[in-house]
Amino acid sequence: MLVVQPPPGGRFSSLGSGVRLALPGDAQVRELVRSAGTVLATQGQRLHEVFIVREGTVVVTCFTADGDEVWSSIRGPDTLIGAELLRHGRCEVDVVALTEVRLLRISPDDFRSWVGPLHSPAAAIIEHLLQEISALGRDRAMTAGTAVARIARFLRERHRMESAGRPFDIEQRILARVLQIRPETVSRILTKLRQDGILAPGPRLSVIDAHRLSRLADATDDLMVAVRRKASASDDDTESAA
């Protein structure tokens, strides 16, 4: 467990995983609850508050200037939203609640006061970390490619969260909205994944064949087209033989 000693007159604010954040004694901190589907931050907008996720799950997405998705990632408790205000004050990502979330809200002034002066060691370290995070491209875009690939990438990320001890459930309407797919398409694909033995039967999205799921997640549009053409040709051959 990480513990930061509070300054004179300060106090501790406990986060979701045992991490404790030291805040000045007069800091204005509020705990908020937001429902699934709530937009918590929008890329390019000026930040007016900082959030730390205490409970629940969010999806973080980065877009290009033209609106194309660069990367997406599912995050859980202890996710920090809005640290960019220490740099230029504008959010660099979209953040949407996948489930109901409990948030710790810190005002910009209190957050800056906690971090320290602009040229303090803590502020300098945070600046370097923000630059490093901005340069990373490890997460694939969840809304790129076919509907099957989008859902597979989401399910793979969710499976990783569950393997790390952070399971969560998501409503299909929220999933459809996040992945930019029609709800009926989501339902149809999930049914097919269950029939193919990739997902377990039942309403919960339990992955039982992670290898095949990962292959679908990494499939390119061209590969998916080739698979469909092969399946179509096989059907034609069957009909001809009949």
PyRosetta script that sets phi, psi and omega in degrees:
from pyrosetta import init, pose_from_sequence

init()
pose = pose_from_sequence("MLVVQPPPGGRFSSLGSGVRLALPGDAQVRELVRSAGTVLATQGQRLHEVFIVREGTVVVTCFTADGDEVWSSIRGPDTLIGAELLRHGRCEVDVVALTEVRLLRISPDDFRSWVGPLHSPAAAIIEHLLQEISALGRDRAMTAGTAVARIARFLRERHRMESAGRPFDIEQRILARVLQIRPETVSRILTKLRQDGILAPGPRLSVIDAHRLSRLADATDDLMVAVRRKASASDDDTESAA")
pose.set_psi(1, 135.3)
pose.set_omega(1, 177.4)
pose.set_phi(2, -92.1)
pose.set_psi(2, 125.8)
pose.set_omega(2, 179.3)
pose.set_phi(3, -126.4)
pose.set_psi(3, 127.4)
pose.set_omega(3, 177.1)
pose.set_phi(4, -107.0)
pose.set_psi(4, 126.2)
pose.set_omega(4, -178.7)
pose.set_phi(5, -69.3)
pose.set_psi(5, 133.2)
pose.set_omega(5, -179.1)
pose.set_phi(6, -74.0)
pose.set_psi(6, 152.5)
pose.set_omega(6, 176.6)
pose.set_phi(7, -71.4)
pose.set_psi(7, 168.2)
pose.set_omega(7, 178.2)
pose.set_phi(8, -54.8)
pose.set_psi(8, 127.6)
pose.set_omega(8, -178.7)
pose.set_phi(9, 80.9)
pose.set_psi(9, 0.1)
pose.set_omega(9, -178.8)
pose.set_phi(10, -86.3)
pose.set_psi(10, -176.9)
pose.set_omega(10, -179.8)
pose.set_phi(11, -148.9)
pose.set_psi(11, 164.8)
pose.set_omega(11, 178.3)
pose.set_phi(12, -94.2)
pose.set_psi(12, 143.6)
pose.set_omega(12, 169.9)
pose.set_phi(13, -124.0)
pose.set_psi(13, 114.4)
pose.set_omega(13, -174.1)
pose.set_phi(14, -80.2)
pose.set_psi(14, 135.5)
pose.set_omega(14, 177.5)
pose.set_phi(15, -96.7)
pose.set_psi(15, -177.6)
pose.set_omega(15, -171.4)
pose.set_phi(16, -68.3)
pose.set_psi(16, -30.2)
pose.set_omega(16, -172.6)
pose.set_phi(17, -108.8)
pose.set_psi(17, 21.8)
pose.set_omega(17, 179.6)
pose.set_phi(18, 94.4)
pose.set_psi(18, -7.5)
pose.set_omega(18, 176.8)
pose.set_phi(19, -75.0)
pose.set_psi(19, 138.0)
pose.set_omega(19, -179.0)
pose.set_phi(20, -118.2)
pose.set_psi(20, 134.0)
pose.set_omega(20, -176.9)
pose.set_phi(21, -108.1)
pose.set_psi(21, 124.1)
pose.set_omega(21, 179.8)
pose.set_phi(22, -85.8)
pose.set_psi(22, 124.4)
pose.set_omega(22, -178.8)
pose.set_phi(23, -123.1)
pose.set_psi(23, 149.0)
pose.set_omega(23, 176.0)
pose.set_phi(24, -56.6)
pose.set_psi(24, 154.0)
pose.set_omega(24, -175.2)
pose.set_phi(25, -60.4)
pose.set_psi(25, -28.8)
pose.set_omega(25, -178.6)
pose.set_phi(26, -99.9)
pose.set_psi(26, 13.8)
pose.set_omega(26, -178.4)
pose.set_phi(27, -66.5)
pose.set_psi(27, 139.8)
pose.set_omega(27, 178.3)
pose.set_phi(28, -94.9)
pose.set_psi(28, 104.7)
pose.set_omega(28, -178.0)
pose.set_phi(29, -120.4)
pose.set_psi(29, 133.1)
pose.set_omega(29, 179.2)
pose.set_phi(30, -127.7)
pose.set_psi(30, 147.1)
pose.set_omega(30, 173.3)
pose.set_phi(31, -102.7)
pose.set_psi(31, 128.2)
pose.set_omega(31, -176.9)
pose.set_phi(32, -121.5)
pose.set_psi(32, 154.3)
pose.set_omega(32, 172.9)
pose.set_phi(33, -121.1)
pose.set_psi(33, 129.5)
pose.set_omega(33, 179.0)
pose.set_phi(34, -127.0)
pose.set_psi(34, 142.9)
pose.set_omega(34, -175.5)
pose.set_phi(35, -79.9)
pose.set_psi(35, 163.0)
pose.set_omega(35, 176.3)
pose.set_phi(36, -58.5)
pose.set_psi(36, 137.0)
pose.set_omega(36, -179.3)
pose.set_phi(37, 95.2)
pose.set_psi(37, -9.1)
pose.set_omega(37, -179.4)
pose.set_phi(38, -71.4)
pose.set_psi(38, 132.8)
pose.set_omega(38, 175.0)
pose.set_phi(39, -81.8)
pose.set_psi(39, 116.0)
pose.set_omega(39, -176.7)
pose.set_phi(40, -92.4)
pose.set_psi(40, -26.2)
pose.set_omega(40, 178.6)
pose.set_phi(41, -157.1)
pose.set_psi(41, 147.6)
pose.set_omega(41, -179.1)
pose.set_phi(42, -125.4)
pose.set_psi(42, 129.0)
pose.set_omega(42, -177.7)
pose.set_phi(43, -58.6)
pose.set_psi(43, 133.0)
pose.set_omega(43, 177.3)
pose.set_phi(44, 93.0)
pose.set_psi(44, -18.0)
pose.set_omega(44, -179.4)
pose.set_phi(45, -82.4)
pose.set_psi(45, 150.1)
pose.set_omega(45, 178.9)
pose.set_phi(46, -71.0)
pose.set_psi(46, 138.0)
pose.set_omega(46, -176.7)
pose.set_phi(47, -85.4)
pose.set_psi(47, 136.4)
pose.set_omega(47, 178.3)
pose.set_phi(48, -120.6)
pose.set_psi(48, 1.9)
pose.set_omega(48, 179.9)
pose.set_phi(49, -166.3)
pose.set_psi(49, 163.0)
pose.set_omega(49, 177.1)
pose.set_phi(50, -119.0)
pose.set_psi(50, 137.0)
pose.set_omega(50, 178.6)
pose.set_phi(51, -118.5)
pose.set_psi(51, 148.2)
pose.set_omega(51, 167.1)
pose.set_phi(52, -125.2)
pose.set_psi(52, 124.7)
pose.set_omega(52, -179.4)
pose.set_phi(53, -73.6)
pose.set_psi(53, 122.8)
pose.set_omega(53, 177.8)
pose.set_phi(54, -95.5)
pose.set_psi(54, -43.3)
pose.set_omega(54, 178.0)
pose.set_phi(55, -142.1)
pose.set_psi(55, 148.0)
pose.set_omega(55, 177.7)
pose.set_phi(56, 107.0)
pose.set_psi(56, -174.9)
pose.set_omega(56, -175.0)
pose.set_phi(57, -135.3)
pose.set_psi(57, 140.1)
pose.set_omega(57, 178.9)
pose.set_phi(58, -129.0)
pose.set_psi(58, 159.7)
pose.set_omega(58, 171.7)
pose.set_phi(59, -113.3)
pose.set_psi(59, 130.8)
pose.set_omega(59, -178.9)
pose.set_phi(60, -109.4)
pose.set_psi(60, 128.5)
pose.set_omega(60, -175.5)
pose.set_phi(61, -132.4)
pose.set_psi(61, 137.8)
pose.set_omega(61, 177.3)
pose.set_phi(62, -116.3)
pose.set_psi(62, 134.9)
pose.set_omega(62, -178.1)
pose.set_phi(63, -117.8)
pose.set_psi(63, 155.6)
pose.set_omega(63, 171.5)
pose.set_phi(64, -78.4)
pose.set_psi(64, 173.6)
pose.set_omega(64, 178.4)
pose.set_phi(65, -62.9)
pose.set_psi(65, -24.7)
pose.set_omega(65, -179.9)
pose.set_phi(66, -88.3)
pose.set_psi(66, 0.2)
pose.set_omega(66, 178.1)
pose.set_phi(67, 91.3)
pose.set_psi(67, 6.9)
pose.set_omega(67, 177.7)
pose.set_phi(68, -84.7)
pose.set_psi(68, 139.9)
pose.set_omega(68, -178.2)
pose.set_phi(69, -73.1)
pose.set_psi(69, 130.1)
pose.set_omega(69, 179.0)
pose.set_phi(70, -92.6)
pose.set_psi(70, -48.9)
pose.set_omega(70, 178.3)
pose.set_phi(71, -157.9)
pose.set_psi(71, 158.6)
pose.set_omega(71, 176.4)
pose.set_phi(72, -138.9)
pose.set_psi(72, 150.5)
pose.set_omega(72, 179.3)
pose.set_phi(73, -152.3)
pose.set_psi(73, 142.9)
pose.set_omega(73, 175.8)
pose.set_phi(74, -92.9)
pose.set_psi(74, 131.2)
pose.set_omega(74, -177.6)
pose.set_phi(75, -126.6)
pose.set_psi(75, 154.2)
pose.set_omega(75, 179.9)
pose.set_phi(76, -120.0)
pose.set_psi(76, -151.4)
pose.set_omega(76, -178.8)
pose.set_phi(77, -55.5)
pose.set_psi(77, 149.2)
pose.set_omega(77, -179.5)
pose.set_phi(78, 78.3)
pose.set_psi(78, 6.5)
pose.set_omega(78, 173.7)
pose.set_phi(79, -67.8)
pose.set_psi(79, 130.3)
pose.set_omega(79, 179.4)
pose.set_phi(80, -97.8)
pose.set_psi(80, 124.6)
pose.set_omega(80, -178.7)
pose.set_phi(81, -117.2)
pose.set_psi(81, 119.1)
pose.set_omega(81, 174.1)
pose.set_phi(82, 106.4)
pose.set_psi(82, 11.4)
pose.set_omega(82, 179.7)
pose.set_phi(83, -64.6)
pose.set_psi(83, -15.9)
pose.set_omega(83, -179.7)
pose.set_phi(84, -62.9)
pose.set_psi(84, -16.8)
pose.set_omega(84, -179.2)
pose.set_phi(85, -63.1)
pose.set_psi(85, -18.4)
pose.set_omega(85, 176.0)
pose.set_phi(86, -73.8)
pose.set_psi(86, -15.8)
pose.set_omega(86, -177.7)
pose.set_phi(87, -103.4)
pose.set_psi(87, -75.4)
pose.set_omega(87, -175.4)
pose.set_phi(88, -125.6)
pose.set_psi(88, -3.1)
pose.set_omega(88, 172.6)
pose.set_phi(89, 84.5)
pose.set_psi(89, 2.4)
pose.set_omega(89, 179.2)
pose.set_phi(90, -116.1)
pose.set_psi(90, 140.6)
pose.set_omega(90, -176.9)
pose.set_phi(91, -70.0)
pose.set_psi(91, 139.7)
pose.set_omega(91, -177.7)
pose.set_phi(92, -100.2)
pose.set_psi(92, -1.2)
pose.set_omega(92, -177.9)
pose.set_phi(93, -145.2)
pose.set_psi(93, 163.0)
pose.set_omega(93, 166.6)
pose.set_phi(94, -92.6)
pose.set_psi(94, 140.6)
pose.set_omega(94, 176.5)
pose.set_phi(95, -131.3)
pose.set_psi(95, 123.0)
pose.set_omega(95, -179.1)
pose.set_phi(96, -126.1)
pose.set_psi(96, 136.7)
pose.set_omega(96, 177.6)
pose.set_phi(97, -73.1)
pose.set_psi(97, 123.3)
pose.set_omega(97, 175.7)
pose.set_phi(98, -84.0)
pose.set_psi(98, -32.4)
pose.set_omega(98, 177.3)
pose.set_phi(99, -128.3)
pose.set_psi(99, 176.8)
pose.set_omega(99, 170.9)
pose.set_phi(100, -62.0)
pose.set_psi(100, 135.5)
pose.set_omega(100, -177.0)
pose.set_phi(101, -125.9)
pose.set_psi(101, 145.3)
pose.set_omega(101, 170.3)
pose.set_phi(102, -105.7)
pose.set_psi(102, 127.1)
pose.set_omega(102, -173.9)
pose.set_phi(103, -121.3)
pose.set_psi(103, 147.3)
pose.set_omega(103, 169.5)
pose.set_phi(104, -101.3)
pose.set_psi(104, 119.8)
pose.set_omega(104, -177.6)
pose.set_phi(105, -101.0)
pose.set_psi(105, 130.2)
pose.set_omega(105, 177.9)
pose.set_phi(106, -124.8)
pose.set_psi(106, 132.6)
pose.set_omega(106, 179.5)
pose.set_phi(107, -69.4)
pose.set_psi(107, 153.3)
pose.set_omega(107, -179.5)
pose.set_phi(108, -56.2)
pose.set_psi(108, -43.0)
pose.set_omega(108, -178.5)
pose.set_phi(109, -63.8)
pose.set_psi(109, -42.3)
pose.set_omega(109, 179.2)
pose.set_phi(110, -67.1)
pose.set_psi(110, -36.5)
pose.set_omega(110, 179.1)
pose.set_phi(111, -65.9)
pose.set_psi(111, -44.4)
pose.set_omega(111, 178.2)
pose.set_phi(112, -63.1)
pose.set_psi(112, -39.6)
pose.set_omega(112, 179.5)
pose.set_phi(113, -64.0)
pose.set_psi(113, -38.8)
pose.set_omega(113, 179.6)
pose.set_phi(114, -67.5)
pose.set_psi(114, -42.2)
pose.set_omega(114, -179.1)
pose.set_phi(115, -66.8)
pose.set_psi(115, -40.2)
pose.set_omega(115, -179.0)
pose.set_phi(116, 114.0)
pose.set_psi(116, 179.2)
pose.set_omega(116, -179.1)
pose.set_phi(117, -56.0)
pose.set_psi(117, 159.7)
pose.set_omega(117, -175.4)
pose.set_phi(118, -53.5)
pose.set_psi(118, -39.2)
pose.set_omega(118, -175.7)
pose.set_phi(119, -103.9)
pose.set_psi(119, 21.4)
pose.set_omega(119, 177.2)
pose.set_phi(120, -74.4)
pose.set_psi(120, 160.1)
pose.set_omega(120, 178.1)
pose.set_phi(121, -56.9)
pose.set_psi(121, -41.3)
pose.set_omega(121, -179.0)
pose.set_phi(122, -62.9)
pose.set_psi(122, -45.3)
pose.set_omega(122, -179.7)
pose.set_phi(123, -64.3)
pose.set_psi(123, -38.5)
pose.set_omega(123, 179.2)
pose.set_phi(124, -64.8)
pose.set_psi(124, -41.1)
pose.set_omega(124, 178.9)
pose.set_phi(125, -64.6)
pose.set_psi(125, -43.4)
pose.set_omega(125, 178.9)
pose.set_phi(126, -62.2)
pose.set_psi(126, -39.7)
pose.set_omega(126, 178.1)
pose.set_phi(127, -60.7)
pose.set_psi(127, -44.8)
pose.set_omega(127, 178.9)
pose.set_phi(128, -64.3)
pose.set_psi(128, -40.3)
pose.set_omega(128, 179.2)
pose.set_phi(129, -64.4)
pose.set_psi(129, -41.2)
pose.set_omega(129, 179.1)
pose.set_phi(130, -63.9)
pose.set_psi(130, -39.1)
pose.set_omega(130, 177.7)
pose.set_phi(131, -65.0)
pose.set_psi(131, -40.8)
pose.set_omega(131, -179.9)
pose.set_phi(132, -65.4)
pose.set_psi(132, -44.5)
pose.set_omega(132, 180.0)
pose.set_phi(133, -62.1)
pose.set_psi(133, -40.4)
pose.set_omega(133, -179.8)
pose.set_phi(134, -63.8)
pose.set_psi(134, -28.6)
pose.set_omega(134, -176.9)
pose.set_phi(135, -84.5)
pose.set_psi(135, -13.7)
pose.set_omega(135, -177.0)
pose.set_phi(136, -75.7)
pose.set_psi(136, 140.5)
pose.set_omega(136, 176.4)
pose.set_phi(137, -131.0)
pose.set_psi(137, 36.4)
pose.set_omega(137, -172.9)
pose.set_phi(138, -74.6)
pose.set_psi(138, -23.1)
pose.set_omega(138, -174.7)
pose.set_phi(139, -96.8)
pose.set_psi(139, 129.4)
pose.set_omega(139, -179.9)
pose.set_phi(140, -79.4)
pose.set_psi(140, 151.1)
pose.set_omega(140, 179.2)
pose.set_phi(141, -65.2)
pose.set_psi(141, 130.6)
pose.set_omega(141, -179.0)
pose.set_phi(142, -80.9)
pose.set_psi(142, -20.2)
pose.set_omega(142, -177.8)
pose.set_phi(143, -103.1)
pose.set_psi(143, 15.4)
pose.set_omega(143, 177.5)
pose.set_phi(144, -100.3)
pose.set_psi(144, 146.4)
pose.set_omega(144, 175.8)
pose.set_phi(145, 87.5)
pose.set_psi(145, -165.6)
pose.set_omega(145, -176.8)
pose.set_phi(146, -70.8)
pose.set_psi(146, 164.0)
pose.set_omega(146, 177.9)
pose.set_phi(147, -61.9)
pose.set_psi(147, -38.0)
pose.set_omega(147, 179.4)
pose.set_phi(148, -62.9)
pose.set_psi(148, -45.0)
pose.set_omega(148, -179.2)
pose.set_phi(149, -65.4)
pose.set_psi(149, -39.1)
pose.set_omega(149, 179.2)
pose.set_phi(150, -61.8)
pose.set_psi(150, -48.4)
pose.set_omega(150, -179.0)
pose.set_phi(151, -65.1)
pose.set_psi(151, -39.5)
pose.set_omega(151, 179.7)
pose.set_phi(152, -63.9)
pose.set_psi(152, -40.8)
pose.set_omega(152, 178.7)
pose.set_phi(153, -64.9)
pose.set_psi(153, -40.9)
pose.set_omega(153, 178.1)
pose.set_phi(154, -62.9)
pose.set_psi(154, -47.0)
pose.set_omega(154, -177.9)
pose.set_phi(155, -64.0)
pose.set_psi(155, -34.6)
pose.set_omega(155, 177.9)
pose.set_phi(156, -65.3)
pose.set_psi(156, -43.8)
pose.set_omega(156, 177.6)
pose.set_phi(157, -62.6)
pose.set_psi(157, -42.2)
pose.set_omega(157, -179.7)
pose.set_phi(158, -65.2)
pose.set_psi(158, -39.1)
pose.set_omega(158, 178.2)
pose.set_phi(159, -62.2)
pose.set_psi(159, -38.6)
pose.set_omega(159, 177.5)
pose.set_phi(160, -65.0)
pose.set_psi(160, -39.5)
pose.set_omega(160, 177.6)
pose.set_phi(161, -62.4)
pose.set_psi(161, -44.2)
pose.set_omega(161, -179.7)
pose.set_phi(162, -64.5)
pose.set_psi(162, -39.6)
pose.set_omega(162, 179.5)
pose.set_phi(163, -64.6)
pose.set_psi(163, -26.3)
pose.set_omega(163, 178.3)
pose.set_phi(164, -88.2)
pose.set_psi(164, 7.9)
pose.set_omega(164, 177.2)
pose.set_phi(165, 85.1)
pose.set_psi(165, 22.3)
pose.set_omega(165, -179.8)
pose.set_phi(166, -128.5)
pose.set_psi(166, 65.3)
pose.set_omega(166, -179.6)
pose.set_phi(167, -70.6)
pose.set_psi(167, 152.5)
pose.set_omega(167, 174.6)
pose.set_phi(168, -156.3)
pose.set_psi(168, 153.0)
pose.set_omega(168, 175.8)
pose.set_phi(169, -108.6)
pose.set_psi(169, 151.5)
pose.set_omega(169, -179.0)
pose.set_phi(170, -137.2)
pose.set_psi(170, 138.9)
pose.set_omega(170, 177.6)
pose.set_phi(171, -71.3)
pose.set_psi(171, 145.5)
pose.set_omega(171, -178.0)
pose.set_phi(172, -62.8)
pose.set_psi(172, -32.4)
pose.set_omega(172, -179.7)
pose.set_phi(173, -67.4)
pose.set_psi(173, -35.8)
pose.set_omega(173, 176.9)
pose.set_phi(174, -69.7)
pose.set_psi(174, -41.8)
pose.set_omega(174, 178.4)
pose.set_phi(175, -60.4)
pose.set_psi(175, -44.3)
pose.set_omega(175, 179.3)
pose.set_phi(176, -61.6)
pose.set_psi(176, -40.7)
pose.set_omega(176, -179.7)
pose.set_phi(177, -66.3)
pose.set_psi(177, -44.9)
pose.set_omega(177, -178.4)
pose.set_phi(178, -64.6)
pose.set_psi(178, -41.6)
pose.set_omega(178, -176.9)
pose.set_phi(179, -87.6)
pose.set_psi(179, -2.3)
pose.set_omega(179, 179.4)
pose.set_phi(180, 58.4)
pose.set_psi(180, 49.5)
pose.set_omega(180, 178.6)
pose.set_phi(181, -128.5)
pose.set_psi(181, 146.5)
pose.set_omega(181, 177.7)
pose.set_phi(182, -64.1)
pose.set_psi(182, 140.6)
pose.set_omega(182, -178.3)
pose.set_phi(183, -54.8)
pose.set_psi(183, -39.3)
pose.set_omega(183, -179.1)
pose.set_phi(184, -67.0)
pose.set_psi(184, -31.4)
pose.set_omega(184, 177.0)
pose.set_phi(185, -69.1)
pose.set_psi(185, -42.0)
pose.set_omega(185, 176.6)
pose.set_phi(186, -58.4)
pose.set_psi(186, -46.4)
pose.set_omega(186, -179.2)
pose.set_phi(187, -61.0)
pose.set_psi(187, -43.9)
pose.set_omega(187, -178.8)
pose.set_phi(188, -64.1)
pose.set_psi(188, -42.9)
pose.set_omega(188, -177.9)
pose.set_phi(189, -69.1)
pose.set_psi(189, -40.3)
pose.set_omega(189, 178.4)
pose.set_phi(190, -63.4)
pose.set_psi(190, -38.3)
pose.set_omega(190, 176.6)
pose.set_phi(191, -62.5)
pose.set_psi(191, -42.3)
pose.set_omega(191, 179.4)
pose.set_phi(192, -65.4)
pose.set_psi(192, -39.8)
pose.set_omega(192, 179.4)
pose.set_phi(193, -65.0)
pose.set_psi(193, -33.3)
pose.set_omega(193, 176.0)
pose.set_phi(194, -70.4)
pose.set_psi(194, -42.7)
pose.set_omega(194, 180.0)
pose.set_phi(195, -63.8)
pose.set_psi(195, -32.9)
pose.set_omega(195, -179.2)
pose.set_phi(196, -82.7)
pose.set_psi(196, -2.0)
pose.set_omega(196, 178.0)
pose.set_phi(197, 80.0)
pose.set_psi(197, 15.2)
pose.set_omega(197, 177.2)
pose.set_phi(198, -85.8)
pose.set_psi(198, -37.5)
pose.set_omega(198, 173.8)
pose.set_phi(199, -110.1)
pose.set_psi(199, 150.1)
pose.set_omega(199, 177.4)
pose.set_phi(200, -73.6)
pose.set_psi(200, 151.8)
pose.set_omega(200, 175.4)
pose.set_phi(201, -60.9)
pose.set_psi(201, 155.3)
pose.set_omega(201, 178.1)
pose.set_phi(202, 108.7)
pose.set_psi(202, 169.1)
pose.set_omega(202, -174.3)
pose.set_phi(203, -71.3)
pose.set_psi(203, -25.6)
pose.set_omega(203, -177.7)
pose.set_phi(204, -79.3)
pose.set_psi(204, 142.2)
pose.set_omega(204, -176.2)
pose.set_phi(205, -85.3)
pose.set_psi(205, 75.2)
pose.set_omega(205, -177.7)
pose.set_phi(206, -97.5)
pose.set_psi(206, 118.7)
pose.set_omega(206, -178.4)
pose.set_phi(207, -80.7)
pose.set_psi(207, 128.1)
pose.set_omega(207, 177.6)
pose.set_phi(208, -118.3)
pose.set_psi(208, -9.8)
pose.set_omega(208, 175.4)
pose.set_phi(209, -134.3)
pose.set_psi(209, 81.9)
pose.set_omega(209, -175.5)
pose.set_phi(210, -66.2)
pose.set_psi(210, -31.3)
pose.set_omega(210, -178.2)
pose.set_phi(211, -65.3)
pose.set_psi(211, -49.5)
pose.set_omega(211, 179.8)
pose.set_phi(212, -66.4)
pose.set_psi(212, -35.9)
pose.set_omega(212, 177.3)
pose.set_phi(213, -62.1)
pose.set_psi(213, -42.7)
pose.set_omega(213, -179.6)
pose.set_phi(214, -65.1)
pose.set_psi(214, -35.6)
pose.set_omega(214, 177.7)
pose.set_phi(215, -63.6)
pose.set_psi(215, -40.7)
pose.set_omega(215, 176.9)
pose.set_phi(216, -66.1)
pose.set_psi(216, -38.9)
pose.set_omega(216, -178.1)
pose.set_phi(217, -65.1)
pose.set_psi(217, -34.2)
pose.set_omega(217, -176.9)
pose.set_phi(218, -92.6)
pose.set_psi(218, -4.0)
pose.set_omega(218, -178.1)
pose.set_phi(219, -66.9)
pose.set_psi(219, 136.3)
pose.set_omega(219, 176.8)
pose.set_phi(220, -85.6)
pose.set_psi(220, 166.6)
pose.set_omega(220, 178.1)
pose.set_phi(221, -58.6)
pose.set_psi(221, -40.1)
pose.set_omega(221, -178.6)
pose.set_phi(222, -63.4)
pose.set_psi(222, -39.7)
pose.set_omega(222, 179.8)
pose.set_phi(223, -65.9)
pose.set_psi(223, -41.6)
pose.set_omega(223, 179.5)
pose.set_phi(224, -63.5)
pose.set_psi(224, -38.7)
pose.set_omega(224, 177.6)
pose.set_phi(225, -64.1)
pose.set_psi(225, -42.0)
pose.set_omega(225, 179.7)
pose.set_phi(226, -63.0)
pose.set_psi(226, -40.2)
pose.set_omega(226, 178.5)
pose.set_phi(227, -63.0)
pose.set_psi(227, -43.6)
pose.set_omega(227, -179.9)
pose.set_phi(228, -64.6)
pose.set_psi(228, -40.1)
pose.set_omega(228, 179.4)
pose.set_phi(229, -64.9)
pose.set_psi(229, -40.4)
pose.set_omega(229, 179.3)
pose.set_phi(230, -63.7)
pose.set_psi(230, -42.1)
pose.set_omega(230, 179.1)
pose.set_phi(231, -64.7)
pose.set_psi(231, -39.7)
pose.set_omega(231, 179.7)
pose.set_phi(232, -66.1)
pose.set_psi(232, -41.6)
pose.set_omega(232, 179.6)
pose.set_phi(233, -64.5)
pose.set_psi(233, -38.4)
pose.set_omega(233, 178.3)
pose.set_phi(234, -63.5)
pose.set_psi(234, -39.7)
pose.set_omega(234, 177.9)
pose.set_phi(235, -63.8)
pose.set_psi(235, -40.1)
pose.set_omega(235, -179.2)
pose.set_phi(236, -64.7)
pose.set_psi(236, -41.5)
pose.set_omega(236, 179.8)
pose.set_phi(237, -63.3)
pose.set_psi(237, -39.2)
pose.set_omega(237, 180.0)
pose.set_phi(238, -64.0)
pose.set_psi(238, -43.5)
pose.set_omega(238, -179.4)
pose.set_phi(239, -65.4)
pose.set_psi(239, -38.0)
pose.set_omega(239, -179.7)
pose.set_phi(240, -65.9)
pose.set_psi(240, -40.3)
pose.set_omega(240, 179.3)
pose.set_phi(241, -65.4)
pose.set_psi(241, -34.2)
pose.set_omega(241, 178.8)
pose.set_phi(242, -67.8)
pose.dump_pdb("model.pdb")
